[in-house]
Amino acid sequence: MTLAGRRPRQYPPGAKNARRDPIGALALALLTAGTSCTTTAQVARRSGPDEVGWIARSDEGALYIDEDGTGRTVRIAREDVRDVDHPGNGLMVAGGILLGLWGLLMINTNFRHGLIDAGNLRGSDAAGGLPVTVGLVVPGALMFSIGALKYGQSKRAAARFEDATGRQQGSTDPAAPPPGVMPAGHPVSTAVPAERPVIPSTSEATQK
């Protein structure tokens, strides 16, 4: 096929904009990934499939999961809980990446000058400083804040259960022996210390 007869290359929707603005495309991808993360906790069970829902409350022996947001809870005993994945950590990671990327851009002097004085651009790096800042900081801070809020709420609801789990795991560790007591299995020396010679005092030597 000749060059004149070649058909123009077709791009998927949004591909051209992504090539022109890679930072915006990255922000949009992280925003999509972060918001797609579930806002519910996932409890891995030993006896069956994982339980997904909101942790309504907990005690030392169980977690109480609200599966559909109606307030009716399902009790999962401690012996059946293998792991707990709290919501919000994905949002915090995505938001932190956006804020970190903006922090890297702020190292560039031209970018900072373009952001401070939009009417006095000092190079191509300064162009679009304000839109890029808004596009990174606003969704980044929003995602991180929402993620931290969701994560904190879930952790507080499961606090009694997880605190008891930590105490139980600590109690299974072998206790350290008291000071001066050798631990079991430590080799004990059976050697008899040598007797020290007794040197008579001056008065005893005179009497003899």
Secondary structure, DSSP 8 states (H G I E B T S, - for coil): --STT-------TTHHHHHH-HHHHHHHHHHHHHHHS-SSEEEEESSSS-EEEEEEEEETTEEEEESSSSS-EEEEEGGGEEEEE-TTHHHHHHHHHHHHHHHHHTTSHHHHHHHH-TTS--SGGGTTHHHHHHHHHHHHHHHHHHHHHHHHHHHHHTHHHHHHHHHHHHHTS-----TT---TT----------------HHHHHH-
